[in-house]
Each structure stands twice: as C-alpha cells, then as structure tokens.
C-alpha cells in the first residue's frame, strides 16, 4: 500500500510539472493540442493538459535585427557594386510567424536580398550612391508588404555600405578632384573679376576727382590772374595819374626805384668780394637826386620852388664816396647833373 501511495504522489508531481508552464517576458509560446495550434501563451504562468497539450514554438516578440551579408549587384549602367544591409523586424502574430512560414529568418533574408537586387539594379551607380534614402524606402515598402501574411512587421531597412569597383572609385575620386579644381578656378576668376571691377571703379572715381580738382584749380587760377590783372591795371592807372600830375619827376622816381632794387641784388651774393659797374651805373646817383627833389615837393618843404619842365634834367647831388668794395670799372668823375631818361 505504501508503495502505491508513493507511486501516485510521484505521478502527480510529474503531472503537475508537465502541466505548469512559465512563459518568459518578450516571448510567446504556441500551444498545440493533439498537434493542432490552439492558442498563444503570453508571458506568465500557464496550465496545460499533459500528454494532450504541448508547447510548439517559442516565438521572440521583441524587435530583431537581421544582418544581410554582402551582395554583388549589377546596376543599370552595368557597374558591379557590393552592398551590405540590415533589416529590423518584429513579430506581431506568433501563430502566423510560427506556422505560416518555415524558418522566418532565412525567408526574410532571401526576400530582402532579392528585392535589394531589383531596386538597385534599376538605378545607375551614381544614383545608388546618392539616393540611399530612396532605396531604403522602396525596400521597406516591398519587404513589409511581402511579410505581412507572416505576422511580421518590417520596421526599417538600411543600406550599410555600397562598394563600387576600385577603378570606378579611382575615376570618381579624379572626377571629384577635377570638380573641386573647377570650383576653385571659378571662385578665383570671380574674385579677380570683382577685384578688377572695384579697381576700375576706384580709378574712375580718382580720375573724376582729379578732373574736378584741375577744373577747380583752373577756375581759381583764372580768378587769381583776373584779380592780378585788375590790380595791375589799377597800379598802372595810378602810375599814369602820378606821371600826369608830376611829369618826369614821377618817372625818374619809379625808374630809380627799380634801378636801386636791381643794383641791390648784386650785393646779395655771398661769393662776391668786388663788384665792377659800368660807367652808366653812375647815373643812378643823379636819379636819386631827382627822387629827393620829388619827395620835397610832395612834403611841401619847398612849396614856392618852380617845377621844372619834363625835358629839363633834375639837379643832382654828388654822392659821397662809399667805403665798400663796390668800385666803378673806370675812374671817372661823377657829373653834377644826371642825363635825363628818354621814354620816347
């Protein structure tokens, strides 16, 4: 009796162990009753009928990553290129993923590889290198539509790498270098053009300002000459009036004044020790006497003295000998009266 009880307890324990199933988080177990799929066990504790129900598939419900190995594809322009990709997917229906397709990962890899060749084969090599987002979108649309009966959701399809042939890579590198050199030359030419334009504008403005300056200077010069001419005319008029009023005395005054200035310039030389004058230079002394006579007449010192005629020479005083180095070229006596100056 004891042995029977022990056997019953042992069978009961085994029966309970076979009936209790614990599903881990992130997984769903399919339950098969007599070989037929009946339900999907969610994470937690579940009881099944031993020897009638059994756990069929343990389906991973988390998002998974499927690495697509490198593929050699031929583009539209007959260029060979190696492509690597990855697929992100998630099982939404455990029953379909377990029983609608055999070996889900292999099916997804084959489906993605086939569509990858189709999509990239319809593009040129340059398009495949520059339009990766379009390739990813097209692959995602096609693969997701094909896997929807399997209870699988394709979340993302990404192209990891595109490897063109080495000769094409070298040609592309040379093309990129030539393009950058072209841009550099264009930018340099545009800079030279802008510099020349600015320099020409500067030269233009400079020429305009110079021309305006010359015109203003010419106007000012003409105005100065006009004023100088007016002053000269007034001075000439005053001299003419003085000559008309005083006769030859005024003429002798102006001539003596200019003669004295000219003689005085000889003494300005620092190298001159002895100056020889011609005999005509002694007439200056008589002219100076005429100047003194004119001064006395103007000041009224001799108001009653008779004014000589224009043709009569003015009396002159004999100049006292100067103790200077200026000597006449001929030792002659100075006449008492200087000859009159003839203006006719």
Secondary structure, DSSP 8 states (H G I E B T S, - for coil): -HHHHHHHHHHHHHHHHHHEEEE-TTEEEEEEETTEEEEEE-SEEEE--TTTEEEEEEEE-S-EEEEEEEEEEE-TTS-EEEEEEEEEEEES-HHHHHHTSSSHHHHHHHHHHHHHHHHHHTS-HHHHHH-HHHHHHHHHHHHHHHHGGGTEEEEEEEEEEEEE-HHHHHHHHHHHHHHHHHHHHHHHHHHHHHHHHHHHHHHHHHHHHHHHHHHHHHHHHHHHHHHHHHHHHHHHHHHHHHHHHHTHHHHHHHHHHHHHHHHHGGGG-SS-S-EEE-GGGGHHHHHHHHHHHHHHHHHTTTTTS----TTS-----------SSEEESS-----SS-------
